[in-house]
Amino acid sequence: MSSFDIDRSQLVADLSAMIRTPSVNTFGVESEAGAEAAMADLFETQLRALGLEIGAHEVLKGRRNVWGRLKGTGDGPTILLAGHLDTVGVDGYCGPFEPHVKNGNIYGRGACDMKAGLAAYLEVIRILQRSDAALRGDVIVAGVIDEEHAMAGSTYFGQHGPQLDFAIVAEPTQLEICRAHKGQMLMTLRTTGLAAHSSMPQSGRNAIYHMGAVLTALQSYADDLRARPADPMCGAPSLSVGVIRGGDNACSVPDFCEIDIDRRTIPGESSADVMAELYAVVEQAKQSVPELECVIETPFLDLPPLDTAETSPVMQAVINASMAVIGKSDVTAFPGSSDAPNFACPTVICGAGDLAQCHSLNEYISIVQIEEAISIYTHAILELQTL
């Protein structure tokens, strides 16, 4: 095994400070405080303490991405270490913002998903600053907003942030190396009817009944997706209906009904293809309900699949680093979605922690595994300097 001199006490202190700083995503509801505002302030302070060049941009009201740049000599690749500042909610969680260490693990909301990754990046920078190795390229450490909802932060960063050559995202993978995952499109479908008293339903048009025809067609479409040829890494595409809303009360014929759907895409599928298929689904529903009025809204999340080539230099660097640090390099697909495709450069997902811990009510992560991740990132960055 190959590792670096890691300051565990500093690592735990950094991560504990992050856990103590609530950054719960508001999932589309505006907040005067800004969901990640305090966490962005903390992370900027931590980056400044390392002497990095600081950048920031407000993406949504009161919600900003922050990053720090460790300058190289300018003739090497720019490498991004990226993570999200936000967490999911804490309903039912006892003491979510009170970090504590027990049996080699650190507990608290965000410990695993993914403030450990952000804390790991800080220690990577310290190691690089202490080392004698001259960096040819810049290393950028970024915290972005809104990963848990619509990924507005990484979308904005990819479009308006610094130019990048490679990126590593420290989502929890138990140090498996993920070069691919499905894309994700989230959108609302709405049927419109005509309100009437429920004692005279014939006087109205029931938007919920009409949505039933759409749901039947969507079920057929979902079955078709499961039967399509699977991507070798990501598997088959899929569709799920996750939310339904409609009507005002039981005594009225409902004049509206909405559903939210989740369409997972695989490499080779485009957003335009998916939208065309969904319009065809609505046309199919109209065969049974000719008067159907159904609108498909613009997706509020439109994330392409991640499909980084195994031959990419960043993949090879992380594979070699993993072999050096933990003696193995398991390459797989990430089961969920992430910010990774939005950074518009070859990107690898590899991080400490178990995805099963994410969003749980007893979130924790192994400190030893965070230290292994730190060594992997450092090895990979140093190898990429030789390009």
RAMO-V334797 format. One line per field, one symbol per residue. phi: phi as a letter, one per 20 degrees, with the letter a starting at -180 (. if undefined). A space follows every 10 residues. Layout:
phi=???
This chain:
phi=.cbdfdefff gfffffffff dfbffelnef cffngdgfff fffffffffe mefdcbbfec gmccfcbcde fdfodcfedd dcbdeecffc gneemfddfb dblndddqfn gedcffffff fffgffffff fefeeedfdd dcddemffcd lfffgfffec effcdbbcde gfclmfdddb affbcdbddc ddccfbfffc ffecceffgf fgffffffff ffffffefge fgeenefbbc edbccamdaf ecffdbbccd dcdedcgoed ffffffffff fffffffecg egdcddfgge bcdffebeff efgfffffgf ffffedmbbe dbdffddbfg ffelbgcddb bfodgfffme ebfbbffgff fffgffffgf fffffef
